[in-house]
Amino acid sequence: MLKLSPFEVAEAPSFEELSACVRCGMCLEACPTYRELKVEMDSPRGRLQLMRGLVERKIEPTPSVLEHLDRCLDCRACETACPSTVHYGDILEKTRTILQPGRAVSWSGRFWRWLSLRVLLRSRAARGALLKVIWLCQRLGLVAIGRWLGERRLLPKRLGGAIAQDVTVPFRSFRERHRDALDVGRNVLVFAAKGERRARVVFLTGCIADELFAGVNEATVQVLTENGCDVEVQAVEGCCGALHIHNGARGEAQTMARDNVRLLRADDYDAIVSNAAGCSAELRHYGALLAGDAQAEAFSQKVRDISEFLCELGLRPPRSTAAVGRVAYDEPCHLLHAQRISDPPKQILAAISGVTLVALEEADACCGGAGIYWLQQPELARKIAARKVEAIRRSGAEIIATGNPGCLLQIRSSLRAAGLSVKVVHPIELLARAYASGD
């Protein structure tokens, strides 16, 4: 039977949490995996029964049981659909934590878990070195060759899937581009507000996003300063821990949460801003993750998604009237379902006069990215993404706007594979371009 350490027992979901589901079935059609597989154990209520059986030690964590739990994207669409307010995401993450130590993992699996969770996500220097190598491979054409081989199934599945992601690695990260903005004494990058100062914010750029989405971070700073914000970026900001907690490394996520909370004083800022839905969802969770820590609770209360913050502040409309095109907004799961934020990004897009908003069917459905789910469950991720691609095709959109790095990567690569020439951007990029055009 499953053996639990005292730490793991303390971290297990409670009986009350596990018993909240009334098995009404409202979650079934909201669940991406159930819609594809039509298997009860691949639905939220089915997985809750499995997790309850595991925690109560009525069933063992057999390969079949683990497979059903591993297939969950943790998109939390079931929480939006649930009339009983079941905190499914928290239950799943706690259960993955107590299961992780007892898993039978190959040496290669252990190596990749160590490399990704403990090295690359935690070390800015290690990430930078790896991405410089990838940048060089792109310049030499090796990535294009790898993509060609992957499309013909001539590479291992996971390697082929990783290369297939439509990623363009810039040579310099966001921080490298702005070394001249560094306040050496305080070890922060400082960007001054334009016009009347309305707020002082700290912008958390994300770990991977600092490298892969340097342009989105540039746009975010531009938009914040255009709206009268003094912006600070911590030079030594750490990973938020979202990928760790989704993959059963709750203890490591708590360590990173403590580091980030101690790094800055929330009271010094009007808001802690993020432009990544997955990150802001986890940053908002710090108060619960570090229960009893007053600083963590204060930190969580200050966290805002960039679109949410701009709407609260009062968006300064751009003066540009340049045509942008037909734009459809796709809802990131951890913005819509985890944070209940839907209208602010649409309000920002509507404020850009050159944007023609078009409807996107099932805009609230997961794209199949889900952090690194596309790498862990490539076949199922592709099936889920195919529904999104067809919805985009029917919409007639020229541009898809979505506010999460994983969604940007997944939708871009899926559209490219389908042969659709549709641009995929962050809403803030469109707003930044409108400000620049107006100037």
C-alpha positions in Angstrom: 0.0 0.0 0.0 1.0 3.6 -0.4 3.3 4.8 2.4 3.1 8.4 3.4 5.7 10.4 5.4 4.4 12.8 8.2 5.1 15.7 5.8 3.1 14.1 3.1 0.2 13.3 5.4 0.1 17.0 6.4 0.1 18.0 2.8 -2.7 15.6 1.7 -6.1 17.0 0.8 -8.6 16.9 3.7 -11.6 14.7 3.9 -13.8 17.7 3.6 -12.1 18.7 0.3 -12.4 15.2 -1.1 -16.0 14.9 -0.1 -17.3 18.2 -1.6 -18.0 16.6 -5.0 -21.7 15.5 -5.3 -21.0 13.7 -8.6 -23.6 15.8 -10.5 -21.6 15.6 -13.8 -21.6 19.3 -14.6 -17.8 19.1 -15.0 -17.8 16.4 -17.7 -18.1 18.5 -20.8 -15.9 21.2 -19.4 -13.0 18.7 -19.1 -10.7 18.5 -22.1 -9.6 14.9 -21.5 -13.1 13.6 -20.9 -14.4 15.3 -24.1 -11.6 13.5 -26.1 -11.6 10.1 -24.3 -15.2 9.7 -22.9 -13.7 7.7 -20.0 -15.2 8.4 -16.5 -11.8 8.0 -14.8 -10.5 10.8 -17.1 -13.1 13.2 -15.9 -12.8 15.4 -12.8 -15.3 13.5 -10.7 -13.7 10.2 -11.7 -10.3 11.4 -10.7 -11.6 12.8 -7.4 -12.9 9.3 -6.6 -9.4 7.9 -7.4 -7.7 10.5 -5.3 -10.1 9.9 -2.4 -9.4 6.2 -2.6 -5.6 6.8 -2.6 -5.6 9.3 0.3 -7.9 7.0 2.4 -5.7 4.0 1.4 -8.5 2.0 -0.2 -6.7 1.7 -3.5 -3.1 1.5 -4.5 -1.3 3.8 -6.9 -1.1 1.3 -9.8 0.2 2.4 -13.2 -3.4 2.6 -14.4 -4.5 4.9 -11.6 -1.4 7.1 -12.1 -2.1 7.3 -15.8 -5.6 8.7 -15.3 -4.3 11.3 -12.9 -1.3 12.2 -15.1 -3.6 12.9 -18.1 -5.2 15.8 -16.2 -4.1 19.2 -17.6 -4.9 21.0 -14.3 -6.7 23.5 -16.4 -9.4 24.0 -13.7 -12.3 24.4 -16.1 -14.1 22.0 -13.9 -14.0 24.5 -11.1 -15.8 27.1 -13.2 -18.5 24.5 -14.0 -18.8 23.1 -10.5 -21.9 24.1 -8.5 -20.4 22.7 -5.3 -17.2 24.9 -5.4 -14.9 21.9 -5.3 -11.2 23.1 -5.2 -10.1 20.5 -7.7 -6.8 22.1 -8.6 -5.6 22.2 -5.1 -6.7 18.6 -4.4 -4.9 17.4 -7.5 -1.7 19.2 -6.7 -1.6 17.9 -3.1 -2.3 14.4 -4.3 0.5 14.6 -6.9 2.8 15.7 -4.0 2.1 12.6 -1.9 2.4 10.3 -4.9 5.7 11.6 -6.2 8.1 10.0 -3.7 6.7 6.5 -4.4 6.7 6.7 -8.2 8.8 4.3 -10.2 10.8 6.6 -12.4 13.5 5.7 -14.9 17.0 7.1 -14.5 16.4 9.3 -17.6 13.1 10.5 -16.1 14.8 11.4 -12.8 17.5 13.2 -14.8 15.1 15.4 -16.8 13.0 16.2 -13.7 16.2 17.3 -11.9 17.4 19.3 -14.9 14.1 21.1 -15.5 12.8 21.7 -12.0 15.9 22.0 -10.0 18.4 23.5 -12.4 16.9 25.3 -15.4 13.9 26.8 -13.6 16.0 27.9 -10.6 19.2 29.1 -12.2 19.1 32.1 -14.5 22.7 31.4 -15.6 21.9 27.8 -16.6 18.8 28.9 -18.5 20.8 31.6 -20.3 23.6 29.2 -21.3 21.1 26.6 -22.7 19.1 29.1 -24.6 22.2 30.7 -26.1 23.1 27.2 -27.5 19.5 26.9 -28.9 19.9 30.4 -30.4 23.1 29.2 -32.1 21.4 26.1 -33.4 18.6 28.2 -34.9 21.1 30.4 -36.7 22.9 27.3 -38.1 19.6 25.8 -39.3 19.9 22.8 -36.9 16.5 23.4 -35.3 14.8 23.4 -38.8 16.5 20.1 -39.5 15.4 18.7 -36.2 11.8 19.9 -36.9 11.9 18.2 -40.3 13.1 14.9 -38.7 10.5 15.2 -35.9 7.7 15.7 -38.4 8.7 12.4 -40.0 8.9 10.6 -36.6 12.7 10.1 -37.0 13.4 11.5 -33.5 12.3 10.3 -30.0 8.7 11.6 -29.4 9.5 14.0 -26.6 12.5 15.5 -28.4 10.5 15.8 -31.6 7.7 17.4 -29.7 10.0 19.9 -28.0 11.6 21.0 -31.4 8.1 21.2 -33.0 7.2 24.1 -30.6 7.3 27.3 -32.6 9.9 29.0 -30.5 12.2 31.8 -31.7 14.9 32.3 -29.0 16.2 35.9 -29.0 19.9 36.4 -28.5 19.5 38.7 -25.5 17.0 38.3 -22.6 14.9 41.2 -21.4 17.3 41.9 -18.6 20.3 41.8 -20.9 18.7 44.4 -23.1 18.2 46.8 -20.2 21.5 46.6 -18.2 21.7 50.4 -18.4 18.4 50.6 -16.3 20.0 48.8 -13.3 20.1 50.6 -10.0 23.2 49.0 -8.6 22.6 50.0 -5.1 19.1 48.4 -4.9 19.8 45.7 -7.6 16.6 46.5 -9.5 15.9 47.8 -13.0 14.0 51.0 -13.0 11.8 52.4 -15.7 10.2 55.9 -15.1 6.6 56.7 -15.7 5.7 58.9 -18.7 3.7 61.9 -17.9 1.9 62.1 -14.5 2.9 59.4 -12.1 -0.1 57.3 -11.1 1.4 54.2 -9.5 4.6 52.4 -8.5 4.7 48.7 -9.5 7.1 45.8 -9.5 6.9 43.7 -12.6 7.8 40.0 -12.3 9.0 39.0 -15.7 9.0 35.2 -15.3 11.9 32.8 -15.6 11.6 31.2 -19.0 9.6 34.3 -20.3 12.5 36.6 -19.5 14.4 34.8 -22.3 11.8 33.4 -24.7 9.3 36.3 -24.4 11.6 39.2 -24.0 9.4 41.1 -26.5 6.3 40.6 -24.5 8.1 41.9 -21.4 9.3 44.9 -23.4 5.7 45.6 -24.4 4.6 45.3 -20.8 7.0 47.8 -19.5 6.2 50.2 -22.3 2.5 49.9 -21.6 2.9 50.4 -17.9 5.1 53.5 -18.3 2.7 54.9 -20.9 0.0 54.6 -18.2 1.9 56.6 -15.7 3.6 53.8 -13.7 7.1 53.7 -12.3 8.2 50.2 -13.0 10.8 48.1 -11.1 12.1 44.7 -12.1 14.1 42.7 -9.6 17.5 41.7 -11.0 17.5 38.4 -9.1 13.8 37.4 -9.3 13.2 33.7 -9.0 10.7 31.2 -10.6 7.2 31.4 -9.3 7.0 27.6 -8.7 3.9 27.0 -10.8 5.5 24.1 -12.8 6.8 22.6 -9.6 3.5 22.5 -7.8 1.7 21.1 -10.9 4.3 18.3 -11.0 4.2 17.2 -7.4 7.2 19.2 -6.1 5.1 21.2 -3.6 8.0 21.6 -1.1 10.2 23.2 -3.8 7.4 25.5 -4.8 7.1 26.6 -1.2 10.8 27.3 -1.0 10.7 29.5 -4.1 7.5 31.2 -2.8 9.4 32.2 0.4 12.3 33.4 -1.6 10.1 35.7 -3.8 8.1 37.0 -0.8 11.3 37.9 1.1 12.9 39.4 -2.1 10.5 42.4 -2.1 8.3 44.2 0.4 4.7 44.2 -1.0 3.9 47.3 1.0 6.4 49.3 -1.1 4.3 48.8 -4.3 0.8 49.6 -5.5 0.8 46.3 -7.3 2.9 43.2 -8.2 2.3 42.8 -11.9 2.6 39.7 -14.1 1.8 39.2 -17.8 1.7 35.4 -17.6 -1.6 33.8 -16.5 0.1 30.7 -15.1 2.5 32.8 -13.1 0.0 35.2 -11.7 -2.3 32.4 -10.6 0.6 30.8 -8.6 1.8 34.1 -7.2 -1.8 34.8 -6.0 -1.7 31.3 -4.3 1.3 32.2 -2.1 -0.9 33.1 0.9 -2.5 29.7 0.9 0.8 27.9 -0.1 2.6 29.5 2.9 -0.4 29.4 5.2 0.2 31.5 8.3 2.8 33.7 6.7 1.6 37.3 6.9 4.1 38.5 4.3 3.0 35.9 1.9 -0.6 36.9 2.3 0.2 40.6 1.8 2.2 39.6 -1.3 -0.8 37.6 -2.7 -3.2 40.5 -2.2 -1.0 42.8 -4.3 -0.7 40.4 -7.3 -2.4 41.5 -10.5 -2.5 40.3 -14.1 -1.3 43.1 -16.4 -4.8 43.5 -18.1 -6.6 43.5 -14.7 -4.2 46.1 -13.3 -4.5 48.4 -16.3 -8.3 48.3 -16.2 -8.3 49.0 -12.4 -5.9 51.9 -12.9 -7.9 53.3 -15.9 -6.4 52.6 -19.3 -5.1 55.5 -21.2 -6.5 54.8 -24.7 -3.9 54.8 -27.5 -4.2 57.5 -30.2 -3.4 55.2 -33.1 -6.0 54.6 -35.7 -3.9 52.2 -37.8 -5.7 49.0 -38.9 -4.6 45.9 -37.0 -7.0 43.3 -38.4 -9.5 40.7 -37.3 -8.5 39.6 -33.8 -9.9 36.8 -31.7 -9.2 36.4 -28.0 -8.5 33.0 -26.5 -9.0 32.7 -22.7 -5.9 31.3 -20.9 -7.2 28.6 -18.4 -5.3 30.0 -15.4 -6.5 33.5 -16.1 -10.2 32.5 -16.6 -10.6 29.5 -14.3 -8.0 30.0 -11.7 -8.3 33.8 -11.3 -11.8 34.5 -12.8 -10.4 37.2 -15.1 -12.1 37.4 -18.5 -13.3 40.9 -19.4 -10.1 43.0 -18.8 -8.1 41.6 -21.8 -11.1 42.1 -24.0 -11.5 45.6 -22.8 -7.9 46.3 -23.7 -8.4 44.9 -27.2 -11.6 46.9 -27.7 -9.7 50.1 -26.7 -7.4 49.7 -29.8 -9.3 51.4 -32.6 -7.6 49.3 -35.4 -8.7 46.0 -33.9 -11.8 44.2 -35.3 -12.8 41.7 -32.6 -14.3 38.4 -33.9 -15.8 35.6 -31.8 -13.9 32.4 -31.2 -15.9 29.3 -30.4 -14.9 27.5 -27.2 -12.5 30.3 -26.4 -12.7 29.1 -22.8 -11.4 25.6 -23.7 -7.9 24.5 -23.0 -5.4 24.5 -25.9 -3.5 21.5 -24.6 -0.3 23.4 -23.6 -0.8 23.3 -19.8 2.8 24.1 -18.8 4.8 21.1 -20.1 1.7 18.9 -20.7 2.4 19.0 -24.4 5.7 17.3 -23.7 4.4 14.8 -21.1 1.3 13.8 -23.0 2.0 14.7 -26.6 -0.7 12.6 -28.4 -3.5 13.8 -26.1 -2.2 17.4 -26.3 -2.3 17.3 -30.1 -5.9 16.1 -30.0 -7.0 18.9 -27.7 -5.1 21.4 -29.7 -6.8 20.2 -32.9 -10.2 21.4 -31.6 -8.7 24.9 -30.9 -7.2 25.0 -34.4 -10.5 24.2 -36.0 -12.3 26.9 -34.0 -9.7 29.4 -35.1 -10.1 28.3 -38.7 -13.8 28.9 -38.5 -13.5 32.3 -36.8 -11.7 33.8 -39.8 -9.3 35.6 -37.4 -6.0 37.0 -38.7 -4.6 37.3 -35.2 -5.1 35.3 -32.0 -4.5 37.2 -28.7 -3.9 35.2 -25.5 -2.1 36.0 -22.3 0.0 33.1 -21.3 3.4 31.8 -22.5 2.4 28.2 -22.7 -0.7 29.1 -24.7 1.3 31.3 -27.1 3.7 28.4 -27.8 1.1 25.7 -28.1 -1.3 27.6 -30.4 1.5 28.9 -32.6 3.0 25.5 -33.1 -0.4 23.9 -33.7 -1.4 26.5 -36.3 1.9 26.1 -38.1 1.5 22.4 -38.2 -2.0 22.9 -39.6 -0.7 25.3 -42.3 -2.6 28.3 -41.0 -0.9 31.7 -41.3 -2.5 33.2 -38.2 -0.4 35.4 -35.9 -0.5 34.6 -32.2 0.4 37.4 -29.8 -0.1 38.7 -26.3 -2.8 41.3 -26.0 -0.3 43.7 -24.5 1.9 43.5 -27.6 -1.0 44.9 -29.7 -1.6 47.6 -27.1 2.1 48.6 -27.1 2.2 48.8 -30.9 -0.9 51.0 -30.8 0.9 53.4 -28.3 4.0 53.4 -30.5 2.0 54.1 -33.7 0.0 56.9 -32.0 3.3 58.6 -30.9 
